[in-house]
Amino acid sequence: MRFYEGIAEFLEDYRVFSYPGEQISKLYYELDNKVLVRDERGAGFMAEGYGRINNIGVCLVTAGPGISNLSTPLANAYKDNSSVFAISGRVHKKYIGKNYFQELDININAKKIFFENPNLGIFKEYFKRCLLEKKPYLINIPTDVLEENILNDTCNNFKYNNNIERELNKINNIRDKNVLLLIGQGVFGSLTYREILDIPKILNKINLPIATTYPARGVIDEETNIGLVGRRGDIRVLLSADKIINIGSSLSYNTYPETLREKLLSKTVNINFTPNNIKELKYFFKNITLESSLTYKKRFFSPKGDYSKKINEIIKYGDIIVTDAGKHTVFTSLLKICKKPKSLISSHSFGCMGFGLPVGIGVKFALIDNKIKEDVLVISGDGGILMNIEELEVISDYNLPIKIAVMKNNKLANFCKINNPDFIKIAEGFGLDAVYIKDIDEVNELNKKQIFAVVEVEDEELPKPNR
Ligand SMILES: Cc1ncc(C[n+]2csc(CCOP(=O)(O)OP(=O)(O)O)c2C)c(N)n1
């Protein structure tokens, strides 16, 4: 069996978001489950969206320009800790380093793995590592290696090495009174999406107040518990805790803002626990016996202007909301009350425009592959939507039931005013149903399964972030 045939067989169960080219065409044609995107950035972002639901997402691009176009989504996956497994082509081995057509060494924020030999066992091993490490991998394979016969097919079975009793002791031996449990996305480990949806039931039984990072929002019902802390969430509770137990957060500047960082770090206990499965997670949380007297007062943001009032209505129309980057992200983040994990997906550490649409598409594909009928709603600005607008064709090609709301304020956040094209004509040009919404009572147009809505909004100032 040739290397490209072995890879295609191994990836059989995954969608591969792909864009063809000379150096990768052997593998491209061999894949049965590929989705043809319209720009490699779309491929990387769709893989990220797919991976946010299905643990890992895969994409395929050609050499040179294929890889350089992929650099933004890979950087996003790197900053947001997402498992994106990117496969790229390369010129024939003998031309490497010789300034051959499309040959370029590109510096990219991903683990770069060059395949000199057709070792399928090692390929599978990197796939598993990518899944467990929650970082992007860029696999680079010269065309001639793709066509060689497979050398080896076996690989090690990796898993997280947890010392559960030691970590439980660390928690249960804490003697402070006002303890806060902080949960980050590391808690998802290698759980399936369906397992992840069970986490709130498990955490509900714990006698500790629970705070979360942005990507872990919804692991506890935000209506009744603390929920999001940090720059866009509650700060006072972080300050009033005597001890913060961190499970699964990288403690980014979004969670521990710069001005309070040292203070917060000095009272944080880091717990090393990344569950391999739901059984392990259940056992771990069931055995936390520590209690806390920490009190807090929950505050909710209420919409004031036209922009936030419309967002407040729009968010009712999606089970999973995917945002782009801009004012709409902040309003959505403040107004959405997450009651289940992964119900709000954003570029939380990279803040990347052009994220929303392709990531929403990737999320929808992952839900379809898992036979889950949840509605995906993408909320974007009138700036960000134009950054990957070509991917509307993927929605059209697959007749994907996905909703898109473009918040049209004719501005790029507070940076500058912009002129906009006729978005309705553009969407219709891609064969999609499109609607223009002017008044708030027309927002119910979003109750359709597939719709592209342009929502006219008056600009509105953002509330100040917590620092
Ligand atoms: C790729 C990228 N380029 C530039 C920025 C800087 N930036 C952040 S928000 C923003 C404007 C977003 O405008 P729009 O998409 O219209 O959304 P709105 O703020 O109006 O909701 C810009 C330019 C960014 N975050 N990402």
Ligand as a Chemical Component Dictionary entry (heavy atoms), coordinates in Angstrom:
data_LIG
# 
_chem_comp.id                   LIG 
_chem_comp.type                 NON-POLYMER 
_chem_comp.pdbx_formal_charge   1 
_chem_comp.three_letter_code    LIG 
# 
loop_
_chem_comp_atom.comp_id 
_chem_comp_atom.atom_id 
_chem_comp_atom.alt_atom_id 
_chem_comp_atom.type_symbol 
_chem_comp_atom.charge 
_chem_comp_atom.model_Cartn_x 
_chem_comp_atom.model_Cartn_y 
_chem_comp_atom.model_Cartn_z 
_chem_comp_atom.pdbx_ordinal 
LIG C1  C1  C 0 -7.734  39.468 11.122 1  
LIG C2  C2  C 0 -7.959  40.676 11.999 2  
LIG N1  N1  N 0 -7.691  41.909 11.515 3  
LIG C3  C3  C 0 -7.903  43.013 12.289 4  
LIG C4  C4  C 0 -8.378  42.890 13.560 5  
LIG C5  C5  C 0 -8.587  44.142 14.431 6  
LIG N2  N2  N 1 -10.025 44.335 14.664 7  
LIG C6  C6  C 0 -10.665 43.872 15.747 8  
LIG S1  S1  S 0 -12.306 44.130 15.729 9  
LIG C7  C7  C 0 -12.208 44.921 14.248 10 
LIG C8  C8  C 0 -13.420 45.457 13.583 11 
LIG C9  C9  C 0 -14.531 44.452 13.428 12 
LIG O1  O1  O 0 -15.562 45.050 12.708 13 
LIG P1  P1  P 0 -16.858 44.260 12.284 14 
LIG O2  O2  O 0 -16.522 42.952 11.702 15 
LIG O3  O3  O 0 -17.689 45.134 11.433 16 
LIG O4  O4  O 0 -17.579 43.965 13.664 17 
LIG P2  P2  P 0 -18.201 44.986 14.736 18 
LIG O5  O5  O 0 -17.073 45.458 15.603 19 
LIG O6  O6  O 0 -18.837 46.127 13.994 20 
LIG O7  O7  O 0 -19.182 44.182 15.517 21 
LIG C10 C10 C 0 -10.886 44.984 13.785 22 
LIG C11 C11 C 0 -10.462 45.642 12.529 23 
LIG C12 C12 C 0 -8.623  41.580 14.031 24 
LIG N3  N3  N 0 -9.060  41.347 15.257 25 
LIG N4  N4  N 0 -8.437  40.501 13.219 26 
# 
loop_
_chem_comp_bond.comp_id 
_chem_comp_bond.atom_id_1 
_chem_comp_bond.atom_id_2 
_chem_comp_bond.value_order 
_chem_comp_bond.pdbx_ordinal 
LIG C1  C2  SING 1  
LIG C2  N1  SING 2  
LIG C2  N4  DOUB 3  
LIG N1  C3  DOUB 4  
LIG C3  C4  SING 5  
LIG C4  C5  SING 6  
LIG C4  C12 DOUB 7  
LIG C5  N2  SING 8  
LIG N2  C6  DOUB 9  
LIG N2  C10 SING 10 
LIG C6  S1  SING 11 
LIG S1  C7  SING 12 
LIG C7  C8  SING 13 
LIG C7  C10 DOUB 14 
LIG C8  C9  SING 15 
LIG C9  O1  SING 16 
LIG O1  P1  SING 17 
LIG P1  O2  DOUB 18 
LIG P1  O3  SING 19 
LIG P1  O4  SING 20 
LIG O4  P2  SING 21 
LIG P2  O5  DOUB 22 
LIG P2  O6  SING 23 
LIG P2  O7  SING 24 
LIG C10 C11 SING 25 
LIG C12 N3  SING 26 
LIG C12 N4  SING 27 
# 
